[in-house]
Amino acid sequence: MSFESTSLWQREKALQRLAGNHALLKRVVEMFIDQIDEKHLTLTTAVSNRNLEDVRFTSHAIKGVSGDVGAEALRQKASSIEILSASGDWNEIEVNGSALASVIDATKSEMAAAHA
């Protein structure tokens, strides 16, 4: 799966939200990178357990933290999963959940490269 770099992480918008504070952005990005895999594991478990409420809650949480840090493609994918959880379409939830892993990895790579 390929992504346009600008669609993955909107660094400048995230920086604007933090009043141009580069040090704070670096800390926020580090926290995001440290926590997103755990959130993804929680979502994967919810999907495996066919727990729609946990899928909705966790995808909403991923959507929120992704939006906070400017990870737009990830925010959009998590939003799609949240919307799908209302329909109970497990096939689409699973497809989007699998795709989420690729978006997470690509976003983390872009963020890490920018802060290396």
VEXDREN-2710 file (C-alpha; in Angstrom, 1 decimal):
% VEXDREN-2710
k/r/px/py/pz
1/MET/0.0/0.0/0.0
2/SER/1.4/3.4/-0.9
3/PHE/0.6/6.8/0.5
4/GLU/1.4/10.3/-0.5
5/SER/3.7/11.7/2.1
6/THR/1.7/14.8/2.6
7/SER/-1.5/12.8/3.3
8/LEU/0.1/10.8/6.1
9/TRP/1.4/13.5/8.4
10/GLN/0.5/17.1/8.2
11/ARG/3.4/18.3/10.3
12/GLU/2.9/22.0/9.7
13/LYS/-0.7/21.9/10.8
14/ALA/0.2/19.9/13.9
15/LEU/2.9/22.5/14.6
16/GLN/0.4/25.4/14.2
17/ARG/-1.9/23.7/16.7
18/LEU/1.0/23.8/19.1
19/ALA/1.7/27.5/18.6
20/GLY/4.9/26.7/16.6
21/ASN/6.5/24.9/19.6
22/HIS/8.9/22.5/17.9
23/ALA/10.0/20.9/21.2
24/LEU/6.4/20.2/22.2
25/LEU/5.7/18.7/18.7
26/LYS/8.6/16.4/19.1
27/ARG/7.3/15.2/22.5
28/VAL/3.8/14.8/21.2
29/VAL/5.0/12.8/18.2
30/GLU/7.2/10.6/20.5
31/MET/4.2/9.9/22.7
32/PHE/2.0/9.1/19.7
33/ILE/4.6/6.7/18.3
34/ASP/5.0/5.0/21.7
35/GLN/1.2/4.6/22.1
36/ILE/-0.3/3.9/18.7
37/ASP/0.8/0.3/18.5
38/GLU/-1.0/-0.5/21.8
39/LYS/-4.1/1.2/20.6
40/HIS/-4.0/-0.8/17.4
41/LEU/-3.5/-4.0/19.3
42/THR/-6.6/-3.1/21.4
43/LEU/-8.6/-2.5/18.2
44/THR/-7.4/-5.8/16.6
45/THR/-8.4/-7.7/19.7
46/ALA/-11.9/-6.0/19.7
47/VAL/-12.3/-7.0/16.0
48/SER/-11.2/-10.6/16.8
49/ASN/-13.6/-10.8/19.7
50/ARG/-16.4/-9.2/17.5
51/ASN/-17.0/-6.6/20.1
52/LEU/-18.6/-3.7/18.2
53/GLU/-18.6/-1.3/21.2
54/ASP/-14.9/-1.8/21.8
55/VAL/-14.2/-1.4/18.0
56/ARG/-16.2/1.9/18.1
57/PHE/-14.5/3.2/21.2
58/THR/-11.0/2.3/20.2
59/SER/-11.3/3.5/16.6
60/HIS/-12.7/6.8/18.0
61/ALA/-9.6/7.0/20.3
62/ILE/-7.2/6.4/17.4
63/LYS/-9.1/8.9/15.3
64/GLY/-8.7/11.5/18.1
65/VAL/-5.0/11.0/18.8
66/SER/-4.3/10.9/15.1
67/GLY/-6.1/14.2/14.5
68/ASP/-4.2/15.8/17.4
69/VAL/-0.8/15.0/15.9
70/GLY/-1.8/15.7/12.3
71/ALA/-1.8/12.1/11.1
72/GLU/-4.5/12.7/8.6
73/ALA/-4.6/9.4/6.6
74/LEU/-4.7/7.5/9.9
75/ARG/-7.4/9.7/11.3
76/GLN/-9.5/9.1/8.1
77/LYS/-9.0/5.3/8.3
78/ALA/-9.9/5.2/12.0
79/SER/-13.0/7.3/11.3
80/SER/-14.1/4.8/8.6
81/ILE/-13.8/2.0/11.1
82/GLU/-15.7/3.9/13.7
83/ILE/-18.5/4.5/11.1
84/LEU/-18.5/0.9/10.1
85/SER/-18.8/-0.2/13.7
86/ALA/-22.3/1.3/13.7
87/SER/-23.3/-0.9/10.8
88/GLY/-21.9/-4.1/12.2
89/ASP/-20.3/-5.0/8.8
90/TRP/-17.6/-7.2/10.1
91/ASN/-16.2/-7.9/6.6
92/GLU/-15.5/-4.2/6.0
93/ILE/-14.4/-3.7/9.5
94/GLU/-11.8/-6.4/9.1
95/VAL/-10.6/-5.1/5.7
96/ASN/-10.2/-1.6/7.1
97/GLY/-8.6/-2.9/10.3
98/SER/-6.0/-4.7/8.3
99/ALA/-5.3/-1.7/6.2
100/LEU/-4.9/0.4/9.3
101/ALA/-1.7/-1.4/10.2
102/SER/-0.1/-0.2/7.0
103/VAL/-1.2/3.4/7.5
104/ILE/0.2/3.3/11.1
105/ASP/3.6/1.9/10.0
106/ALA/3.9/4.4/7.2
107/THR/2.9/7.3/9.4
108/LYS/5.3/6.3/12.2
109/SER/8.1/6.0/9.6
110/GLU/7.5/9.4/8.3
111/MET/7.3/10.9/11.8
112/ALA/10.5/9.2/12.9
113/ALA/12.4/10.3/9.8
114/ALA/11.4/13.9/10.4
115/HIS/12.5/13.8/14.0
116/ALA/15.7/11.6/13.5
END
